[in-house]
Structure formats: structure tokens, C-alpha cells
């Protein structure tokens, strides 16, 4: 069960936009519209940010958006703020199981 | 307010067993699938196991299949994970997570704070 592939780190300055990619295969990301994204601050539990590829839960800022093309899903954060600095994980359904990406550390410069 | 409170973690020797529990409140427990997700120290998230609302659909990661058993008691609003034949690589913080759907969509909308399992001699 290979993890989805995410960049280890990304960075951006306040106010800028960044995009985190999540690459899977035709057996997971490419086959299902069930990709979710989670934000995790140090020592805290993960928080749902995007589900079903592009939907935002109530209470999540509209600065967060999701998309998918083929076997790759993406999370875009616009208008970067200091509090966005955290680890981000993607997750996809893979047929009777779920698989996470390795995580991306976002640094706000 | 949705609350998920895990318990049962601790230090255990390789080859031994441990049973984790997750007490749920603040929502209709038997309306949702539930999952266990773990995170080894300094590492990423790993889905471990999931169970549908009525226990009719259950799944496991290959890394724990045959050793771990997930179950739920809807009358007690509780989720469990029986872990047998524990290995050093099972050392992790184990999170209980609520799914957004009955059968399991893999959208984990609420998480507990986790219970730490350490497997070491």
C-alpha cells in the first residue's frame, strides 16, 4: 500500500498563494472523487479542510480550495497567513481502504 | 459538541496485546462509520481500520490485517481496536476519527486527541 506522493515542504510569504500536490494512481485518486485534505499543527489532531476533492466544511476559510486532474489532487491556499503554517495531508479512497500522502510542511516566511 | 476520547494506550512488549477504546458523544453514533488512524512519532498519518455504522463493512490496512480487529458497540457509543501480536513498528499515536457517512467515505470530520501506544521490550 504505497502512500500518495506529496512534496515534503512548500513555503510562501504572507498574502501569496501556494499549491500542494498529491499524486496517486488510477487505483485511488484517479478513480474516485473522494480526496480529502487535513491540516495538522504541532501537537494537535488533524483538522478536515477539504473533502470530496473540492468541498469545504463549514467554518473553513474560503482561502482553501481543492481540485483534481487525473491522478493528481491539489490543495491551494490563497492569501497566506501565519496561522496556515502547519503540516498538510491528503487522503484518498483506494477501494475498501484509504491511503494518506506522506505530508507537506508549509512554512510561511 | 462532538467529542471523541481515546483510551487504552500504554507501554507493551512485542508480541503482546492491547485494546483501545474510543468514547463518542455529541452526535448520533450509529449514524456514522468510524475509523482508527495512527501516527508514528515524527511521521505522517496512516489509516489503520474502518467500520461502517452497523459493522457490516470493515476494512484494514495491509500492515495490520490479521493482527488487529475493529469493532463498535452502538449501545455504548464506543469504538474499539483489539491489537494482537504487537510489533515495534506499531508504536504510534492512535486517533479515533468520525466519518461523514454511514458506510465510510474516508472523510474524517472529527478526530480525538489520540492515545499513545509504545511497543518495546
HADDOCK unambig.tbl for C-alpha pairs under 7 A between the chains (distance, minus, plus):
assign (segid A and resid 34 and name CA) (segid B and resid 105 and name CA) 6.90 0.50 0.50
assign (segid A and resid 36 and name CA) (segid B and resid 107 and name CA) 6.24 0.50 0.50
assign (segid A and resid 45 and name CA) (segid B and resid 111 and name CA) 6.43 0.50 0.50
assign (segid A and resid 45 and name CA) (segid B and resid 112 and name CA) 6.90 0.50 0.50
assign (segid A and resid 45 and name CA) (segid B and resid 113 and name CA) 5.70 0.50 0.50
assign (segid A and resid 46 and name CA) (segid B and resid 111 and name CA) 6.93 0.50 0.50
assign (segid A and resid 48 and name CA) (segid B and resid 108 and name CA) 6.71 0.50 0.50
assign (segid A and resid 48 and name CA) (segid B and resid 109 and name CA) 5.62 0.50 0.50
assign (segid A and resid 51 and name CA) (segid B and resid 107 and name CA) 6.19 0.50 0.50
assign (segid A and resid 93 and name CA) (segid B and resid 106 and name CA) 6.30 0.50 0.50
assign (segid A and resid 96 and name CA) (segid B and resid 59 and name CA) 6.05 0.50 0.50
assign (segid A and resid 97 and name CA) (segid B and resid 59 and name CA) 6.11 0.50 0.50
assign (segid A and resid 97 and name CA) (segid B and resid 60 and name CA) 6.71 0.50 0.50
assign (segid A and resid 97 and name CA) (segid B and resid 61 and name CA) 6.69 0.50 0.50
assign (segid A and resid 98 and name CA) (segid B and resid 47 and name CA) 6.19 0.50 0.50
assign (segid A and resid 98 and name CA) (segid B and resid 106 and name CA) 6.54 0.50 0.50
assign (segid A and resid 99 and name CA) (segid B and resid 47 and name CA) 6.34 0.50 0.50
assign (segid A and resid 100 and name CA) (segid B and resid 45 and name CA) 6.40 0.50 0.50
assign (segid A and resid 100 and name CA) (segid B and resid 46 and name CA) 6.16 0.50 0.50
assign (segid A and resid 102 and name CA) (segid B and resid 44 and name CA) 5.58 0.50 0.50
assign (segid A and resid 103 and name CA) (segid B and resid 44 and name CA) 6.02 0.50 0.50
